[in-house]
């Protein structure tokens, strides 16, 4: 979807990906990998590409999100964002800690249960480290919640409501 959106916008501007890559000082190969979601767009490339696409950062980021996450994850993220009462806390951290409290277990017990180091798990839960798919699966099983629910909390913590809502509309 991201590739299609970029290509359609470039077509409207009579630009090719090759020409855009030259204008922003990036190899065509790297730009193609970013457009296909193989590698992440750097902040520098995003800032350079936006004027040529003539779109807002919010719109561009919504394209990336819609390409990366399912409509279900995006809907859950929007709901989590709307329902979350705190401004300075992370949704992921708060919700996992609440589930652990309800179950009467600590993060230490959880780390042993999912066979993952406590320090690494704490960094993941507090948003300081990316959550690997294997840990997402194990957390989902241990906490008895869907992987989509956990992903939605991560996404809700990372993006503002406007980007989430725009991505949800674009998502299939």
N, C-alpha and C positions, 0 to 999 in steps of 0.2 A: 504494500500500500504506500509506503514511504517513497519507494522508487517511482511509482506511478504518479504520485502527487508532485514530486520534484520534476519529473520529465514533462508532465502536462504544463506546469508553470514555466519551465524553460522553453517549451514549444511556443507558448503565448508570447514569450519575450524574444523569440527567434534566436535562442541560445542552445548550444549543444552542451552536453556534460564536459566534453573535451575543452570547449571554449571557457566554460565556467571554471574548470580546474585551473586553467592558465590565469584567469582573472583573479582567482583567490590564492594563487601560489601553492597549489596542491597537485599531486600527480593525479591523472585521470583514474588510475588503478585504485588509489586510496579513496578518492571520491566515490567510485563505484562500490567499494567495500563498505563505506559508511552508509551509502544509500540503501544497500541491501541488508544493513544491520549486522554485518560481519565484524566491524569495528565501530567504536563509539565516535561520534562527532566531538572534536575538541572544542573548547570554549572559543578559541581563536578562529577556527573554521566556521563555527556558527555565526560569530560576529561578522566575518567577511562575506558569508553567503547570503545573509538576510537582505542586504540592500539590492542584490541582484535578483532575488526571488520576489522582492517587494512585498514581504509578509512580515508580520510581527513575530517576535520570539515565542510568544504564547502559541500562535498558530503552528509554528515550526515544531515546537516541543509536543504539541498535541498530535501532530503527524507521527512523530517518533513513538509516542506512547500507544497510539492506536495500532501501530504496527507490532509493538512488542507485547502488549497484554490483551487478553480476551475482554469482550464486552462485559462479561460477568465480573471479572476482577475490577474493571473500571467502575462499574455500578457500585460494587461493594466499597471501593475506595471513596467514592463520592459520599455514600451513606456514612461511612466511618468518619469522614472529615466533618460532615454536618452534625453528627451526633456527639462528637468529642468535645467535652466542656472546657478543656485546658488549652491555653495558648502556648505555653512554654514547655510542655511535655510531649514526648513522642508517643504516638498511638501504639506502635508496635510494643515498645517497652511497657507501657501502662497496661495494655490488654494482656500481654503474656504474664506479667506479674500478677494481675488480677486472677487469671486462670490458675496460676500456681497457688495463690492464696486459697482459692476455692477448693483446690485439690489437697491442700495442706502439705505441699512440698516446696522445697527451695530450689533455687537455680542449681545448686550443687547436686542435689538428687536428680534433677532433670538432666544435667550434663552426664551423669553416670548412666542414666536410663537410655540416653541416645548415643552413648559411647563417643562423646566429644569433649575435649578439654574445657574446663570451666572458664578459664580466661578467654579463650576464643569464643565461647558461647556468649559470655557477657558482652564482648565487643560486638557480636552480631545483634544481640537483643537491644543494645543501646545505640545501634545504628552507626557504629564506628568501623564496621567491617561488613562487606557484602555477604549475603547468605548464599552459600553453595546449594545447589539443587538437592544434594544428598541430605543436607541438614534440614532443608525445607520439608522433605519427605519424612524424616525422622521426627521432627517437631510436630508435624501434622498428626502423625500416629500417636505420639506421646501425649499431646494436648487434646486429642480427639476433636480436632477442627480441620476444616478443609485447607488444602494448600492454597486455594484461591483466596480464602479469608486472610491467611497470613500474608500472602503477596499484596493483597489490597491494603493492609496496614502499612507495609513498606512503601507502596506507591503513594498512599495518602500522606505519609510523612515527608515525602520527597517533593511533591508537586502541589501547586495551589489549586483551588477549586475550579478556577476558570479553565486551566489547562486540562484538568480531569474531565470536566463537562464537555469541552470541545472534542477531546479524544473519544469520549463515549459515543458521541454522535457519529464520528467517523468510523468507529470500530464495527467489525462484522460479527 
